[in-house]
Amino acid sequence: MRGITKRFPGVLANDNINLDLNKGEIHALLGENGAGKSTLMNILYGLYQPDAGEIFLNGKAVKIHGPRDAIAQGIGMVHQHFMLVPTLTVAENITLGMEEQKGVLLDVERPSAKIKEIAKKYGLEIDPGAYIKDLPVGLQQRVEIVKTLYRDAQVLVLDEPTAVLTPQEVEGLFATLRTLVAQGVSIIFISHKLKEVKAIANRITVLRQGRVVGWTTPAEADEAKLASMMVGRPVLLKVDKTPAKPGGETLSIKSLKVMSDRKSVAVDGVSFAVRAGEIVGIAGVEGNGQTELVEAITGLRAQTEGAIVMESHDLPRESPRAGIAAGMSHIPENRHKFGMVSSYPLTTNLVLSTFDRAPFTKNGLLNDAEIEKNARTLIKEFDVRTPNEFVPIGKLSGGNQQKAVVAREFSRPMKLLVASQPTRGVDVGSIEFIHKRIVEARDKGAAVLLISAELDEIMSLSDRILVMFKGKIVGERETAKTTREDVGLLMMGKV
């Protein structure tokens, strides 16, 4: 890819980017969310057209007008969110759009035989007759990879491929990738996880704010160097914290049962407690009831059974305001849906949970002077990058939106912090900052419930770890006495 430039309204997503890929190598594209990685790969796959620049394949300039062109040229892409139909079989998903006929009927035997042949060649064993909905996430990803190989892909783009995998599934994926490159397939591996890039890549290209800021190899760069290339300054990668000094129970969950939007049991008889002055992490592959658990605790979803008790007081169902009044702060996993109002200015967003209290209300009216003063204080204290306090929060980058949500939730007296995916979509520097604030909250005596899909985040922040699998707590571990592998097995339901 030579001189690739892509603009969106108000954003220069790719700025004159050069990227090359050799046959039979894994080239990692490293950068924070918003650095331009996915945009660049969407151009390669034909989902976007570049404003400038060219793509060369085997030395020849090619025009890729859409995914069909990319597939015809031997380029395959596995997206971060899988493009599979749960109610169809493995074979039906793999051949979707390329079905073969046998007379008037679909030919099932020939595609299944070809799938088995590909699976054997690349060590990707899979049952063509299995239904997608019955497969664990790691095997679903395997189906996506086989789907690209079925279409004769020689260049494979993997967009954040480990985002929903357990440590054991990550190891399995890496073994697969090494087999693929040994057979001559070339891979672009998009990630923001430094450990994984160092473990799997032959070469690394680092993007920052739409530009290439450097090229390196795993042998030449340690994690600290890669992090500083991504962010543009030195970053503390390890969480700096002393041992916890837990006090009394702040939050107690008793035999909690919660239904999903599809009316199936999402949280199945869960009981646990979080004490003042400790961080309890909930680990698990996404989709095992963590979202519904958090929504019930924070009053966004009703439980069907059980109790949520905060300092010996039952919290009423579906009442976020009751939780706030009791001293609960909440960093939601979906900041756009539950954490902010995009069209409102920063000033308003920073008092969304306290606008009805002094000093922000005076004689039943909003006190604009105090609201603006509060915004200026929090913007400075939490390093929210914004032209001024009146900018609509939706105009800020994802990382700065998250810092604004964190600033608001930390700006009032806090007995319990429920932090759900607190660093999703933020850069390494902001992760360092948010982690530091969470530890400070614990050290000031707050109880912290941390829910994260990032196992490294759970391991580095938590004092105790609970693991959720299919709506149940399947294990509890003291962080100091466990390993990533042990927690990973629990995440797969292997108790």
C-alpha positions in Angstrom: 0.0 0.0 0.0 1.6 3.3 -1.1 0.6 6.8 0.0 -2.8 5.8 1.2 -4.9 8.8 2.4 -8.5 8.7 3.6 -10.5 11.7 5.0 -13.9 11.6 6.7 -15.7 14.9 7.7 -13.4 16.6 10.2 -11.0 13.6 10.5 -7.9 12.7 8.5 -8.1 8.9 9.2 -5.1 7.8 7.1 -2.4 10.3 6.2 0.0 9.1 3.4 0.5 5.6 4.8 2.9 3.1 3.3 2.6 -0.5 4.3 4.2 -3.7 2.8 3.6 -7.3 3.4 6.0 -10.1 2.4 4.9 -13.6 1.5 4.7 -16.0 4.5 5.0 -13.4 7.2 2.9 -11.9 10.0 3.0 -8.1 9.9 1.5 -6.5 13.0 -0.3 -3.2 12.6 -0.2 -1.7 16.1 -1.9 1.4 17.3 -4.6 2.8 19.6 -8.3 2.8 18.8 -8.7 5.7 16.4 -5.1 5.5 15.1 -6.4 4.5 11.6 -5.6 0.7 11.6 -9.1 -0.5 10.7 -9.7 2.2 8.1 -6.5 1.2 6.3 -7.5 -2.5 6.3 -11.1 -1.6 5.2 -9.5 0.2 2.2 -7.4 -3.0 1.4 -10.6 -5.1 1.6 -12.6 -2.7 -0.6 -15.0 -1.5 2.1 -13.7 2.1 1.7 -12.1 3.8 -1.3 -8.9 5.8 -0.7 -8.8 9.5 -1.5 -5.2 9.1 -2.6 -2.6 6.3 -3.0 -2.3 2.9 -4.7 -2.4 -0.8 -3.8 0.0 -3.3 -5.4 -0.4 -7.0 -5.3 2.6 -9.1 -6.5 4.1 -6.0 -8.0 1.0 -5.0 -10.0 -1.2 -2.0 -9.3 -4.8 -3.2 -8.5 -8.1 -1.5 -8.0 -10.3 -2.9 -5.3 -13.8 -1.6 -5.6 -15.4 -3.9 -3.0 -15.0 -7.1 -0.9 -15.9 -9.2 -3.9 -12.8 -7.7 -5.8 -10.6 -8.3 -2.7 -11.7 -11.9 -2.4 -11.1 -12.4 -6.2 -7.6 -11.0 -5.7 -6.9 -13.5 -2.8 -7.5 -11.1 0.1 -9.5 -12.3 3.1 -10.5 -10.5 6.2 -11.7 -11.7 9.6 -13.5 -8.8 11.3 -13.4 -8.1 15.1 -17.1 -8.9 15.2 -17.7 -12.2 13.4 -19.8 -12.2 10.3 -21.5 -15.6 10.9 -25.2 -16.7 10.9 -25.8 -18.5 14.2 -28.7 -20.7 12.9 -26.7 -22.1 10.0 -24.1 -24.9 10.0 -20.4 -24.4 9.6 -20.5 -25.5 6.0 -23.5 -23.2 5.2 -21.6 -20.2 6.7 -18.4 -21.0 4.8 -20.1 -21.4 1.4 -22.6 -18.5 1.8 -22.7 -16.7 -1.5 -20.6 -19.5 -3.2 -23.2 -22.3 -3.0 -22.7 -25.2 -5.4 -25.7 -27.0 -7.0 -26.3 -30.7 -7.7 -29.1 -30.7 -10.3 -31.9 -28.6 -8.7 -30.6 -29.1 -5.1 -27.7 -27.6 -3.2 -24.5 -29.8 -3.2 -23.6 -30.3 0.4 -21.0 -33.1 0.0 -18.4 -31.4 -2.2 -18.1 -28.3 -0.1 -17.9 -30.3 3.1 -15.1 -32.4 1.6 -13.2 -29.3 0.6 -13.7 -27.8 4.1 -12.3 -31.0 5.7 -9.4 -30.9 3.3 -8.6 -27.2 4.2 -9.0 -28.0 7.9 -6.6 -30.9 7.7 -4.0 -28.9 5.7 -3.9 -26.0 8.1 -4.6 -27.8 11.4 -8.1 -26.2 11.7 -10.2 -29.2 12.7 -13.9 -28.4 12.5 -17.2 -30.2 12.0 -18.9 -28.9 8.8 -22.3 -30.1 10.1 -22.1 -28.3 13.5 -24.3 -25.2 14.1 -22.5 -21.9 14.7 -24.7 -21.2 17.8 -23.4 -24.4 19.4 -19.7 -23.5 19.0 -17.5 -21.6 21.5 -16.1 -18.3 20.4 -12.6 -19.8 19.6 -14.2 -22.3 17.2 -16.4 -19.6 15.6 -13.2 -17.6 14.8 -11.7 -20.8 13.3 -14.8 -20.9 11.0 -14.1 -17.3 9.9 -10.5 -18.2 9.0 -11.5 -21.4 7.1 -14.1 -19.2 5.3 -11.4 -17.0 3.9 -9.2 -20.0 3.0 -12.1 -21.7 1.2 -12.1 -18.6 -1.0 -8.3 -19.2 -1.7 -7.1 -16.2 0.4 -3.3 -15.7 0.2 -3.4 -12.5 2.2 -5.3 -12.7 5.5 -6.3 -9.6 7.6 -7.2 -10.3 11.2 -8.8 -7.3 13.0 -8.3 -7.5 16.8 -8.5 -11.3 16.6 -8.0 -12.0 20.3 -10.5 -9.5 21.7 -13.0 -12.2 22.8 -10.7 -15.2 23.3 -9.4 -16.9 26.5 -5.6 -17.2 27.0 -5.8 -20.9 25.9 -7.8 -19.9 22.7 -5.2 -17.2 22.0 -2.5 -19.8 22.1 -4.5 -22.0 19.8 -5.0 -19.1 17.3 -1.3 -18.4 17.3 -0.5 -22.0 16.6 -2.9 -21.8 13.6 -1.3 -18.6 12.3 2.2 -20.1 12.4 0.9 -23.1 10.4 -0.7 -20.7 7.9 2.5 -18.7 7.3 4.5 -21.9 7.0 2.2 -22.8 4.1 2.8 -19.4 2.4 -0.2 -17.4 3.6 0.7 -13.8 4.5 -1.0 -12.2 7.5 -1.7 -8.6 8.7 -2.5 -8.8 12.4 -4.3 -5.7 13.7 -3.9 -5.2 17.5 -3.3 -2.8 20.4 -2.1 -5.6 22.7 1.7 -5.3 23.1 2.3 -8.8 24.5 0.6 -10.5 21.6 2.2 -8.4 18.9 5.6 -9.3 20.4 4.7 -13.0 20.6 3.4 -13.5 17.1 4.7 -10.8 14.6 7.7 -10.9 12.3 7.5 -7.1 11.8 5.6 -4.3 13.4 4.2 -1.0 11.9 3.0 1.5 14.5 0.3 4.0 13.7 -0.6 7.1 15.7 -3.3 9.6 14.7 -3.5 8.3 11.1 0.2 8.3 10.4 3.0 5.7 10.5 5.3 6.7 13.3 7.7 3.8 13.0 8.6 0.3 11.9 10.3 -2.3 14.2 10.6 -6.0 15.0 9.8 -7.9 18.2 13.5 -8.4 18.8 14.3 -4.7 18.5 11.5 -3.3 20.7 10.2 -4.1 24.2 6.7 -3.3 25.3 7.7 0.1 26.9 9.2 1.2 23.5 6.1 0.1 21.6 3.8 1.8 24.1 5.7 5.1 23.8 5.6 4.9 20.0 1.8 4.4 20.1 1.2 7.3 22.6 4.1 9.6 21.9 5.5 9.6 25.5 6.8 7.2 28.1 4.0 5.0 29.7 3.9 3.1 33.0 2.6 -0.3 31.9 2.4 -2.0 35.3 -0.3 -1.0 37.8 1.4 0.5 40.8 -0.5 -0.6 43.9 0.0 -1.8 47.5 -1.8 -4.8 49.0 -5.5 -4.2 49.8 -6.7 -3.5 53.3 -10.4 -4.7 53.1 -13.0 -3.4 55.5 -16.7 -4.3 55.9 -19.0 -5.5 53.1 -20.2 -2.6 51.0 -22.0 -4.6 48.3 -23.7 -7.9 48.8 -25.3 -9.9 46.0 -27.6 -12.7 47.1 -28.9 -15.5 44.9 -29.3 -13.0 42.0 -31.2 -14.1 38.9 -31.5 -11.8 35.8 -33.0 -12.4 32.4 -31.5 -11.3 29.1 -33.3 -9.3 26.4 -34.2 -12.6 24.8 -35.9 -13.8 28.0 -33.3 -16.5 28.8 -31.5 -16.7 32.1 -28.4 -14.5 31.9 -27.4 -14.4 35.6 -28.2 -17.7 37.3 -28.3 -17.6 41.1 -25.1 -15.5 41.6 -23.9 -14.6 45.2 -20.8 -12.6 46.2 -19.7 -9.6 48.2 -17.3 -6.7 47.7 -15.7 -5.1 50.7 -14.6 -1.5 51.3 -11.0 -1.0 50.2 -10.7 -3.9 47.7 -11.0 -4.4 44.0 -13.0 -7.5 43.0 -12.6 -8.4 39.3 -15.1 -10.3 37.3 -13.4 -12.2 34.5 -15.1 -14.1 31.6 -15.5 -14.2 27.9 -18.1 -11.6 26.9 -21.6 -12.8 26.8 -21.6 -14.9 29.9 -23.9 -12.7 31.9 -21.5 -9.9 32.9 -23.5 -7.1 31.2 -26.8 -8.2 32.7 -25.2 -8.5 36.2 -23.9 -4.9 36.0 -27.2 -3.6 34.7 -29.0 -5.2 37.6 -26.6 -3.8 40.2 -26.7 -0.3 38.7 -30.5 -0.2 38.4 -30.7 -0.5 34.6 -32.3 -3.9 34.6 -34.7 -5.7 37.0 -33.7 -8.9 38.6 -36.3 -11.7 38.8 -34.9 -13.2 42.0 -32.4 -12.4 44.7 -31.3 -9.2 46.4 -28.7 -6.4 45.8 -27.7 -5.0 49.2 -25.5 -1.9 49.7 -24.4 -1.3 53.2 -27.3 -3.4 54.6 -30.0 -1.5 52.5 -31.8 -3.3 49.7 -31.5 -1.3 46.5 -34.9 -1.0 44.7 -35.1 -2.6 41.3 -34.6 -0.5 38.1 -33.6 2.6 40.1 -30.2 4.1 39.0 -31.1 7.2 41.1 -31.3 5.0 44.3 -27.8 3.7 43.6 -26.4 7.2 43.1 -28.0 8.4 46.3 -26.4 5.5 48.2 -22.9 6.4 47.0 -22.6 4.2 43.8 -20.5 5.4 40.9 -20.8 3.6 37.5 -18.5 3.6 34.5 -20.8 1.8 32.0 -19.5 -0.6 29.3 -21.4 1.3 26.7 -20.6 5.0 27.3 -22.7 6.2 24.4 -25.9 4.5 25.6 -25.6 4.9 29.3 -22.7 7.2 30.1 -23.3 10.5 28.2 -25.6 12.5 26.0 -23.6 13.1 22.8 -25.3 16.3 21.8 -24.9 18.0 25.2 -21.8 20.0 26.1 -19.1 18.8 28.4 -20.4 21.1 31.1 -23.8 19.3 31.3 -22.3 15.8 30.9 -20.1 16.4 33.8 -23.1 16.9 36.2 -25.6 14.4 34.7 -25.8 12.5 38.0 -25.6 15.5 40.4 -27.3 18.4 38.6 -30.2 18.3 41.1 -27.9 18.9 44.1 -26.1 22.0 45.4 -24.1 23.7 44.3 -25.4 22.9 40.7 -29.0 23.8 41.6 -30.0 27.0 43.4 -33.7 27.8 44.2 -34.8 25.1 41.8 -32.8 26.4 38.9 -29.5 25.3 37.4 -26.5 27.3 38.6 -24.6 27.7 35.3 -21.6 29.5 36.9 -21.0 26.5 39.2 -21.6 23.9 36.5 -19.0 25.7 34.2 -16.5 26.0 37.1 -16.9 22.3 37.9 -16.3 21.4 34.2 -13.1 23.5 34.1 -11.8 21.8 37.3 -12.5 18.3 36.1 -11.2 18.9 32.6 -7.9 20.0 34.1 -7.7 17.3 36.8 -8.6 14.4 34.5 -6.7 15.7 31.5 -9.7 15.8 29.1 -8.4 17.0 25.8 -11.0 19.5 24.5 -10.9 23.0 22.9 -13.2 24.3 25.8 -15.8 23.1 28.2 -18.8 23.9 25.9 -17.9 21.4 23.1 -20.5 18.7 22.7 -19.0 15.5 24.2 -19.8 13.6 21.1 -17.2 15.7 19.2 -14.4 14.4 21.4 -12.3 11.3 20.7 -13.4 8.0 22.4 -10.6 8.2 24.9 -11.5 11.7 26.0 -15.2 10.8 26.2 -14.2 8.0 28.5 -12.1 10.3 30.6 -15.0 12.7 31.0 -17.3 9.9 32.2 -14.6 8.7 34.7 -14.2 12.4 35.8 -17.9 12.7 36.5 -18.2 9.4 38.4 -15.1 10.1 40.5 -16.2 13.7 41.3 -18.7 12.9 44.0 -18.4 10.9 47.3 -18.0 7.3 46.4 -18.7 4.2 48.5 -18.9 1.7 45.5 -17.4 2.0 42.1 -18.9 -0.4 39.4 -16.3 -0.1 36.6 -17.4 -2.1 33.5 -14.9 -2.2 30.6 -13.4 1.1 32.0 -10.6 1.3 29.4 -12.4 0.0 26.3 -11.4 2.1 23.3 -8.8 4.3 25.1 -5.1 4.7 24.4 -2.3 3.3 26.5 -1.7 6.6 28.2 -5.4 7.0 29.2 -5.4 3.4 30.4 -2.5 4.2 32.8 -4.4 7.2 34.1 -7.7 5.4 34.6 -6.0 2.5 36.4 -4.3 4.9 38.7 -7.6 6.5 39.6 -9.3 3.2 40.3 -6.5 2.2 42.7 -6.8 5.6 44.4 -10.5 5.0 44.9 -9.8 1.7 46.5 -7.1 3.2 48.7 -9.6 5.9 49.9 -11.9 3.1 51.1 -14.2 2.6 48.2 -15.3 -0.9 47.2 -14.6 -1.5 43.5 -16.3 -4.1 41.3 -14.3 -4.3 38.0 -15.7 -6.1 35.0 -13.4 -6.4 32.0 -12.9 -8.6 28.9 -9.2 -7.8 29.1 -7.7 -10.6 31.3 -4.5 -8.6 31.8 -6.5 -5.7 33.2 -8.3 -8.0 35.6 -5.0 -9.6 36.7 -3.2 -6.4 37.3 -5.9 -4.4 39.1 -7.9 -7.0 41.1 -7.3 -8.1 44.6 -9.7 -11.0 44.2 -11.1 -12.5 40.9 -14.5 -14.1 40.3 -15.0 -15.9 37.0 -18.4 -16.0 35.2 -19.3 -18.8 32.8 -22.9 -19.2 31.4 -24.4 -16.9 34.0 -22.8 -18.5 37.1 -19.7 -17.8 39.2 -17.6 -20.9 38.5 -14.5 -19.9 40.6 -12.9 -17.4 42.9 -9.2 -16.8 43.2 -6.8 -14.5 45.1 -4.9 -12.7 42.3 -1.6 -13.1 44.1 -2.1 -16.9 44.2 -3.3 -17.6 40.7 -2.1 -17.5 37.0 -3.6 -16.3 33.7 -3.7 -20.0 32.6 -5.7 -21.0 35.7 -8.2 -18.1 35.2 -8.4 -18.9 31.5 -9.4 -22.5 32.2 -12.2 -21.2 34.5 -13.3 -18.8 31.7 -13.8 -21.9 29.4 -15.9 -23.5 32.1 -13.2 -26.1 33.1 -13.6 -26.0 36.9 
